[in-house]
């Protein structure tokens, strides 16, 4: 019962984080092409919120990646890490806790 609720909360948080990374990348691109104006208070507050949520996760990835000029691939790397590492790990842990049997990773 508690494990189901905890699992659902963790998966919900991973989904929210995935969407926050996608939206931050889109808004950042629109701001850089001057489609959105950061002098607008609403646009600035949304961009600032998304930057504060995603930057702590993107900063270590940006430090380790080579420089590609003005193209930032760190959101893509973070999304791949979330989908290929975090989700399967949470599902693996949930299955192990719920059944008491730890399935093989291979």
N, C-alpha and C positions, 0 to 999 in steps of 0.2 A: 504494500500500500504506500508506504513512505518512499520506497525506492521508485515506484512508478511516478509519483509526483515529482521527486527530485530529478529523475531522468527527463520527464517532460519539460521541466523548468530549464534544465541545461540545454536541451535541444532547441527550446524556444529562444534562449539567449544566443545560441549559435546562429539561428535563423536571423535574429535581429542584427547581430554583428555582420552577417553576410550582406544584408540589405543596407546597412549603414556604410559598409565599404563601397558597395556599388553606387549608392547615392552620392557619397563623398567624391568618388572619381568623376561622376557625371557633372556634379556641380562645379568641381574644380576645373573641368574642361570647359564648361560653359562660361565660367568667369574669365578664364584665360583667353577665350575668343571674344570677349566683351559682349556676349549675349545677355549675361546677367550683370547687373551693376551692384557692386558691394556698398555703394552709398545708400542703397535702399536698406532700411533697417531690418526688414523681414528676411531678405536674402542674406544679409550679413549674419544675422542671428542663427539661421539654419546652417550656413557654411561654417560658422564658428563652432556650433555644437557638434557637427559631424567631424570637424577637424580635431576637436578635443577628444572625441570618442575613438577615432581611428588612428590618430598620430602615434599614441604610445605603442601600438602594434606594428605600425608601418615604419617607424624610425629605425629599429634594429635591422629590418630588411633593407632599407635604403642605404644603411652604412655598409652592408656586406655586398651589395650589388655593384657591378661596374657602371660607369657613367655612360648613359645612352643619349646624351645631349638633353633636350627638353622633354623627352619621353620618359614617363615614370611607370615602370612595370611592377612596382612594389604592391599595388592593390591586386594585381593579377596573381602574384606569388602568394600573397596572403589568402586569397580566395582558394587557390589550389591547396594550400596547407590546411585550411579549414575543412575542405571537402575530402581530401585524401588522408589526413592524419587525425584531426580532431573528432570528426563525426564517427569514423570507424572505431576509434579508441573509446569513445563514450559508449557506443553500442556494445563493444567487446566487454567493457567493465560492467555494463548493465546486465548482459547475459550471464556473466560470471557470478555476479552478486545474486541475481534472481534465481538461477538454477543451482548454484553451488558447484557447477562444473565449468571449468575454464576451457573453452574451445581452443583449438589450435589456431595460431595466427597464420599458418601457411595454408 
